[in-house]
Amino acid sequence: MLAVHKQKRGKAAGPDGIHMEAFIYGGQRLKLYLSILFNLFLLHGYVPDVFCQSIIIPLVKYKSGDLSDVNNYRAIALVNSVSKILETLLLWGGAVA
């Protein structure tokens, strides 16, 4: 599944605690199970709430700036690795080998 190999390595894990490397190096059987899972999501028109959870982390833009200024921060969202893969597939229209 090309959508798995397009993901970035070395990033923080999301709320599920699973790093993307587990899926990248997980082998063909894991990719088959992901494919079955995603097809069931489409078949039933349902995605569990756990796939929509994220952790918002504030990051300082300028370390030499005013750390008490709220405008000196940007937010990043840590999402589940499986959600990232599903989002990639949906973004590409599912036409991925």
N, C-alpha and C positions, 0 to 999 in steps of 0.2 A: 504494500500500500504506500504509494508515493507521498500521501499526506502525512504519514508518520515520519518519513525520512526528511521532509522539508522543515520539521520543527527544530528549534534552536536547542542546543545542548548547554548544560552548565547553568541553567536558570533555576530559581527557587521552586520548590514544590508548592502546590496549591493546598486547599483545605484537606484533600484526601491524603496528603503526605507522599504521593507517588511522583517520583521524578520522571521527566520525559525519557531519559535514557533507558528506563525499564521497558518502554514501548519500542524504542528505536532498536534495541538489541534483544528484544523479546522473541524473535523468531517468527516463522510463518504461521504457526498454530495460534499464537496470540493475535496476529493480524486477522486470521480467519474468524476468531471469536469476536473481535471488534467489529468486523464486517457484519456478522450475524446480529450483534447488538444494535448497530446503527440501522439495519434493515428492519428490525423489530420496532424501533422508535418510529420509523416512517410508516410501517404497516398499521400500528396502533394509534399513531398521531399523538404520542405521549412521550415526554422526556421527564424523568424524575427530578424533583426539586433539587436534589443534591448536585446535579449537573449544572445548576444555575447559581450555585454558591461561589462566592469569591471573598478574598481577604484584601482590604484596601490598606496599602502601606504608603505613608507620606515620605517623600524623599526631598532632601534639601537641594535647591537649585544652585545656590551660590554659598559655599561654606564660609566665605569671607563676608557675606552679607549679614543682615539682621536676622538672627535665628528666631526672633519673636514675631517677625512679620509673616503673616499667613500667605502673602503673595510670593514668598521665597521658597515655597514648597510646591511640588507636583505630586500627584497620586499615581500609583501603579496598582493594578489589580492582579492578584495571584489567583488563577483559576485552576480547576482540575485538569490534569493532562489529557484525560479522555475528552473533556469538553473542548480543549484546544484542537484536538484532531477532528472532532465532529464539526467544529466551526470552520476549519480549513476545507473540509469536504463540501460543506454547504456554500462556502464562498466560491469554490471552484465549480459549483453546479453538480457535484457528484460524479463528474466525468473523469475520474482518476483511476488508473490501473493499479 
